[in-house]
Every structure is written in C-alpha cells, then in structure tokens.
C-alpha cells in the first residue's frame, strides 16, 4: 500500500477504495490525491472512544437543589464519546484491498464527479449518497418535471449538477420556465384522465398545464423538455437572451418592478453556471470510470442507464 501512496499524483481527483470481493466500499475526492489517500492510512490513535470536556458556558445553570457532588464532578471529568471518525477510518484500513483513482482537470470537477458517483454507486462506508443539490428532469415519468433534488428519483432522470449549497437553483429554474414552460410540480402528474386543480403558473402561462389532460399535446411537451435540457447544457445562453429582451420591454413600459424580477432571474442563471455546471461530467470521464470498475460490472450498467436517456454517449 505504501508503494501505491508514494506513486500517487499531487493533483485533484476522485479515489476509490475496493473491498476483498472487488466491491467499491468508499469514494472520496481531494485537491491533492497523494495527501488525502495517505491521510486515510496514516497511523493514529486506535481509541474507539474519545474524551470530550464539558463546557458549561451558555448552558442554563443547574438548579440549587441538584446534588452538590454531581454538580462539582461533572465539570471535573470529561465524558467518553464514541469516536465515529475513528471507526470509519479503521473500517477503511481493515477492509480496503485495492485503491484506484481518476485525475480531474480541476477541484470543481473532482467535487462534481464524486457527487455523481456516490449517488450512482452508493458505497457502504460513504455516509450520504449526495450532499449537494442538483437539477433533475424526471424523464421516466408520464409527464417529465424539473425539480431541485438531493437524490435521484428515477434512474432514467436527466441530472445536472451538483451545485454548491446555497446556489440560486430555484430562482434560475424560474427564469428558465419563463421561456420554456414545463412542469415543476412537486408531485408526479399521471395521464389517466384525472384533472388537477389550476395553479398560478398555468394562469401566468409559465407552464403548459400538462395536468389538464384534454388540452395537453405530449409530443410538443417532450420537445420543450429536450429544449430545456439543451439550454442547461449550453449554460442558458438563449434563455438569458430572451429574458434580457423581456426586461427591456418592461423597462420601456416603466414597469421597473417587473424588470427587476427578470434581472434577478438572469443573474441567478449566470451565477448558477459560474458556480457549478458540469452536466456532461459522466460523459467526460466515462472511459476513466470504465477502466476503474471494468466494463462488465453492474456499476457501468448504472452509469449507462443514467446516460442513456440524454444521448450523451453519441
């Protein structure tokens, strides 16, 4: 293992720990692969419990009737708290049989690729499957919707992101919907003849109202979905241009409040793509992922399933 650590590059990337049966048990990212991977295997304390001193500042005072012995000694002796980080580190050291990695072009790409792969593969030691928000278009549903998500709802969904926590995703999506009116309802829409209640977006003509089955043209709606995906991949260039045209019209009408709303949407879209926008990260590193997990494994089937609906492999 030490020979591998010594040969690692000091570059950003994503690393994989494999167990004895060849399964991926942990995926991580780093701006310095050599330093981060060596940290995992550096010898440290083996104590499963760690001492935590009591800090009574900011806590409500103990009532006077509390037993004095308890009050005196609670502050004198630290508590023994379960060391979860050490347990995880021990598990990694004891179960890892092989380490592989992918070098990325930037820290941001490492961040994004890690999020995609953790969500897709769900390794056993990773604490969460996705920590950061992303845009999901639910292509596997009767009526595809655009959502802000933290975990993929459907394997067929188109996923775009992830983005930094606090990114103006909802505001940016609202800007897109002004030009490309598709559904962003929280609940799935089924084409079973059921009529759903009218919503504000329908009345403002910011949605084609697929929930109104009688007037719904699914073919045209799916064309809008394709248009929405293309605009995401092109950083919303055409959407921004059209929003700027609408803002100019509102300014000429002296509707400055409406112009300010449109301006905020434009800024949100620009900021979103500036912060984090790599919709084709899996396509870009497809060959590298294939080399890591090998072509004939279930992992590549998952990646292919995610990419199949958006035709990024063509």
N, C-alpha and C positions, 0 to 999 in steps of 0.2 A: 504493500500500500504506500510505503514511503517513497518508493521509486516513482510511482504514479504522481504523487503530490509534487515531487521535485520537478517533474516534466510538465506540469500544468502551466498554461499561459497566464500572464498577469493582465488579462483582458476581460471585458464584460461578457456575460453569457449565462446560460442555464445549465445546471448539472443534474444528473440522475443517479440515485443510489438503487442498486438492484439487490434483491434477496437471493437466497440459495436456489430457489426454483426459477430464477430468471424474471421474477415479477418486479415491477417498479414499486419501491416502498417509500421513496421520498423524492420530491422535485424542489429545487431551490434556484435562486438567481443571485448574481453578485456583480459588482462593478470590477471585482478582481477575483477571478475563479481560483487562482492558486491560494490566495489568502483565506478565502471563505471556506473552501473544502478542507484545507489544513486545520482550520479552527474546529471543524466538526470532530477531528480525530486527535486534537491536542489533549494531552493528559491533564486532567484536572481533579477536583475533588470527587470522590465516589459516594459522598454522603447523599442519601435519598431525601434526607430532611435537612433544612437549613434554619438557622436561628434568625428570628425577626424581633428586634427590640420594640417594646411598647412605646408609643408616642401618644401621650395623653393630651397634647395641645389640641385645642379645638373640639375636644370631646366634652360632653356635659359632665359636670362634677358628680362624683359618687355621693349618694345621699349619706347624711351623717350617721344614719343608723346602720350602715354597712359595717360588717365586722372589720375592725381595725387591722387585724392580721392580714386579711385578704387585700385590703387597700395598700398596705405597706409593701407586700411582697409581689404584687402584680407588676409594679414598676421596677422591681429589682431584678427580676428574672425574665429573660426573653422567652417567647413562645417558639415551639418547634413546628415549622410549617413544611408541608410536603413540597419538595423541590421538583416541580413538573418538568422544568427545562432539563434538569439533570437526567430525569427518567427518559426523556425523549432522546437525549444525547447517547445514553447507554444503549437504548434500543437500536439506534442507528449504528453504533460501533459494533454491537453484537450480531446484528443481522445483515449488514452490508457485505456482499461478496464481490461486487463489481461497481466501478464508478465510471460514468461516461459524461460527456459534456458537449454543448454546442456553443461556439463562439459567435456572438452577435456584433453588429456594427456599432451599437450604442447601448447605454444604460437603459434608455427608454424601451428599446426593442427587447432587451432581456426581461424587463418588467412585464411587458405585454405578453411575450411568448410564455413566460412562466404561468401567468394567469390562465391563458388558453389551455395549456397542457394539464395544469392541476384540475381545472374544471372538467376536461375531457377524460383524464385517466383516473382521477381520484385516488392517489396513493394512500396507503394505510396510515402513514405517520404524519402526513400533512394535516394540520388542524382544521382548515377550512378549504372548501372547494373553490371559492372565489371571494376575494376580499373587496373587490372594487367594482363599480357599476359599469355596465356596457349597454349598448343599444341592441335589442333583439327584435327581429321581424319573424313572426311565427308562421313560417311557410307551410308547416304541416297541418294547419287548421283550415276549415272550410272558408273562413274569411280571415286572411292574414292580418295581424295587428302589429303596430310598432309600440314597443314598451321599453322602459328603463328597467333593467333586470340585474340581479346579482348571481343568478344561477340559471343555466339554460333550461327552459321549459320543455322544449322538444328537440330531439336530435336533428330534425330537419331544419331547424331555425337558422336564419342568417344572423350571425353575431358580428358586432362591430365594436371594437374597443380592446381592452378595458380603458377606462378613463380615471384620472385622479379623483379621489374623494373630494366632493365639493364642486366638481365641474358643472357648468350650467347646462346639463343634458336636457332637462325638461323644457327650458327656455329655447334651446336650439331646436328641439323637436317641434315645438310650437311654430317656430319660424319656417321649418320645412313644410308643416301642414298647411300654412297659408298658401303655399304654391302647389303642393302635391297633397291633395286632401284624402288621406287614407285614415283608417280607423285606429284610434289609440285607446279604445275602451279597455278597462281593467279586466273585464270578463270576456270569455270566448263568445263569438257570435256563430250560431248554427243556422244553416239554411234549411229549416224544417217547416217553413210556413208560419212560424211564430213572428209576431210583430212586436218589436221592443219599443218602449217609451221614447218620445222625441228628446233629443238632448240639445244643449246650447250650440255645440259645434255644427250640428245639422242646420239649425236656423241661421247661423252666421255663414253657412256654405263653406265651412272649413273641413267638411267631411262629406263623402258621397252617400252617407247613410246606408251602408250595406245591411243594417238591421231592418230596413224597410224592404222586405223581400220582393214586393211587387215591382218596384222601380229599379231594382238592382241589376246592373249588367256586369256579371262576374268577369267576362273577358276584358272589358275596359278597366275594371278594378285591378286585375292582375298586371295590366300594362302600367298602371300607376305604381304598383309595388316594385316592378322592375326599374321604373324611373327613379323611385325613392332610393333603391339600392345603388344605382349608378351614380346618383348625386352624392351619396355618402362616400363612395369610392373616389369621387372627383372633388372631394372637400367642399361640396355645396356651392360650387362656382356659379352655376346657372340660378340656383335658388337665391343666392346673395344678390346677383344682378337684378332679378325680378323684384326682390324686396326693396332694393335701392330705388327702382322705378316707382314702386308704390309709395315709398317715403317721399319722393319728390312731388308726387301728385298731392299727397296730404299736406305738404308744406305750402304748395301753391294755393290750396284751399284755405290756408291758415288754420288747419287743424293740427296744431303743433303737438297736442297730446297724442293723437294717433300716430304722428310722425315719430315721436319719441318711443312709442311702443315698438314700432318697426325697427328703429335704430337699435334698441336693446336686443331684439332678436338677431339682427345682423352681427352685432358684437359678440353675442353668445355663440353663434355658429363659428365665427373666426377664432374665438378663444378656445372652443372645444377642439378644433382641428389643430390648433397650435400646441395645446397641452398634450394631447394623446390621440392619435388617429392612425391606426395601422390595421385596416380591415383585411389585408392580404398577408398578415404575418405568418399564418399557417402555410400559405402557398409559397411564400418566400423561402421558408426553412423546411419545406416538405421533404426534400431529399435528405437533409440532415436528420430530421426526425426518423425517416425511414431507415437510415444507417444505424441510428441509436437502438430502435426497438425491433428492427428487421421487418421486411415486407410482409411476411406471412403471419403476423400476430394479430390478436384482437385489437391491439392499440391502433394499428393502421386502419383497421376497419372502422373504428370510431372516427378517426380523422377524415377518412374518405366520406363517411356519412355526413359529417358536418359540412364538407366542401361540395358534396355532390349537387345540392340544390342551387348553389350560386355559380356553378360552372367555372370555378376559378382554376381548375386544373387544365382547362383547354388552352 
